[in-house]
Amino acid sequence: MLFASFRYILIFLPVAVCGAIALRRLLGPRAAQAWVLAASILFYAVGKPFNLIYLLVSLGVNWLLARSIERTAAPAKKRILVSALVLNVAYLCLFKYLGFFASIVRFALPPGYRVPVLGFPLGISFFTITQIMYLVDCYEDTLGAGSLFDHATFVAFFPYLISGPLGRAKRMRHQFGNFGGETGARMDLLARGVFLFALGLFKKAVFANAFAQVVTFGSTSAQNLSAVEGWIFSVAYVMQVYFDFSGYSDMAIGSALMLGIEIPRNFDKPYSATSIIAFWQRWHISLTNFITSYLYTPILKSFSRRTLFTSALATFFAMGIAGLWHGGAWTFIVWGFMHGAFLGINQYWRKKNLPHIPALLGWLLTFACWTLTMVYFGADSIAQANARLATMFNPHHAFRVANVTSLELQVYGLGIRLSQWPLLAGVLCSIFGPSSEELGRDFQPSALNCAYAVGLVAVSLALVNSTISTPFVYFRF
């Protein structure tokens, strides 16, 4: 079920929220929790009911493993953890990377052998990482295994189940008594939740979908791109990804707030960052925290000495793994390694106290590096990405804009030129505008703000089922 759909906005979410509020008042918080868990299972099963088996098996097995870790003394405790982590990685690889790994070793496979194609369970990357963090926290005694009821609610919670933000059990489970919202705070959380959901829906329906049209035109219709046009269409893609994914995160956070639960923020004005380190502290924040705590730190600790070089090396490999997590393709791995290299350079520059880079130049370099890496992220192959990069640095007719001037978007049936609304507004908002967290924190229920939220939803709903509507980018992962 899609967040940006009439079925979710007008039926599922209102019923889930109203049911949680009513059951909390009548029967208590556990009843509200049971209602939300049932709603989450329904939410996941609507598209492909058979995939529910994969989710339930994963959360059931991981809960049993966590119980074993909790009851076992060292060193057997560590062996269970290692086995559990290997099992989770193998489970993910079975569905997501089997074909990719087979393509690497195809020379060793029998002639004519075909790798079985398994269905890709929606959200498997996210609920697997969520449970890896849960297992490690149980091993480190920062968290108990808890009840199966609580674990299932934590893993399957529908606002973040499919595409994040990545939740951590020790920051979520203590809130479960708040499903439906406490009496004093219910209206405040509900109002903020509605506002953030409306904001996210607007980002997706208006900005992300408009930029997606530009990207599609640049990929399929434009001919003989100049360097400037190559950069324009590449920037359009990074804008599409930002508004698409941050819009989804806002809708997830808003949905959770309506239920009385606060989940992690995921974006904090990343396109205003003046270094690649600062960028990753603002982009997909929950994933960055996972990379830092569960990839970078263990890799760094595996070295006998911790130096600037080993730190950069750990960053390089951690980001490579993060790239592979996005999908079984060399393009994602290259994307990750490029970021690892840029982060390593940034670390070296800071540690060696090299000359300070002015803020404007730092912003330009950061945004350019991000845009270049996203050429690989959005490409179907390394060759396709290399061809696009060659276009972006081709001096021949570098400033020709014939393809750009021929592009006209259709929004509300009106021709919208590339330099006009909503594209120009989207670029300005992404760089200079306040973050969703700032807007949500400052939001106060009032007639004006309610009218504002209703306006955002009305405009968004007009576009949700239009011809320019596109799937969420991160559903691929």
Secondary structure, 3 states (H helix, E strand, C coil): CCCCCHHHHHHHHHHHHHHHHHHHHHHCHHHHHHHHHHHHHHHHHCCCCCHHHHHHHHHHHHHHHHHHHHHCCCCHHHHHHHHHHHHHHHHHHHHHCHHHHHHHCHHHCCCCCCCCCCCCCCCHHHHHHHHHHHHHHHHCCCCCCCCHHHHHHHHHCHHHHCCCCCCCHHHHHHHHHHCCCCCCCHHHHHHHHHHHHHHHHHHHHHHHHHHHHHHHHHHHCCCCCCHHHHHHHHHHHHHHHHHHHHHHHHHHHHHHHHCCCCCCCCCCCHHHCCCHHHHHCCCCHHHHHHHHHHHHHHHHHCCCCCCHHHHHHHHHHHHHHHHHHHCCCHHHHHHHHHHHHHHHHHHHHHHCCCCCCCHHHHHHHHHHHHHHHHHHHCCCCHHHHHHHHHHHCCCCCCCCCHHHHCCEEEECCEEEECCCCCHHHHHHHHHHCCCHHHHHHHCCCCHHHHHHHHHHHHHHHHHHCCCCCCCCHHHHC
